C-alpha cells in the first residue's frame, strides 16, 4: 500500500487508515475486532485511529493488536468529560487523565498522535487544552500534538506552531476544508488525516443507514442529491453501492495535502473493498474537477454555506 509522510511529524502513514468509531459505538464483538484489525495490518494499513469518546474502542484495539504495537501509527482523541475521570471538559486535569487512561487501554507506553476532539475555536485559543497535550508530549506519553475538527478551528490549528497533525472532514459532499484548511496545512507542513472520506455512504437510502451515521448521512445525502452527479458523468458504471465508495475514497486521496484517509467499518469485506479502491490511486483529474464544480454549483443554488461537518 502507498505511504505518505504525515507532514512535519515525519511519520510514514498508509494512505488508508482504520477508523475505530464503529467498532466501539456499535459494540462490535471482540473476535470481529481482532479479525478486522489484523486483516488491516496484514494488508499494509498502518494507521489506527480511535478516541476516548468511541465507547469501548480503545480497549478493544488494545486487546486485539496491542502485541503488534510496533507495526502501526496509533492515534486517539480527547477532551470530553467522562464519569470515571475528574475535571471539566478541555481542562488540563481531564486531558492528562484521558491520555493516561488511553495508554492503559491501548496497551502501549505512548501514542503517536493525540488529537483534541472537536473543541471549538475559543477553546483552542484559550490554551489550556493544547498546553496539556504539549505537557504530555514532553513527558513522552504522546509523540505529536494534534486537533480534530473543521472550519475556523481547523484553520486556526493549521497555523498553530505546536499542532503537527489535523484530522478534518474531506469528501465529495464536504469540500469546505479543501479550500480553507488544506492549503494552510500544506503551507505549514501539517499532517492531514481525512475523516469521513466516503461521505457516510451518501448514495444509500437513509433507511439503510445505522443510527450512528444518521446525522451526517442525512446532510451528505441531501448534498449529493443536489450535486446531481451520476456515475455515467464520471465514466463509471455498475451498482452504485459498489462504485461510489471507490470514487469517493479516491477523490479524497486526490486532494493536495491529504496524507491518509480513515474508514471505519465492522465488515471485513468492506475493508477489503476499500483496500482495493485505495490501491487504484488518485481519481483522474477530470473527475475531481467535475465533482468540485458540482459541489460549488449546488452550494450556490442552495444559497447557503456548506461548511465542514464537525
Protein Blocks (a to p, Z undefined) as FASTA:
>chain_A
ZZddehjnopacdfbdcdfklmmmnopafklmmmmmmmmmmnopabdcddfklghklmmm
mmmmmmmmmmcccdddehiacfkbgcdehiaklmmmmmmmmmmmnopabdfbdcdehiaf
klmmnommmmmmmmmmmnopambdcdddehjllmmmmmpmklcbdcddddfklmklmmmm
mmmmmmnopacddehklonollbcfklpcfklmmmmmmmmmmmmmnopafklnopacjfk
lmmmmmmmmmmmmpghiabdcdddfbfklmmmmmmmmmnopadfklmmmmmmmmmmmmmm
nopacdddZZ
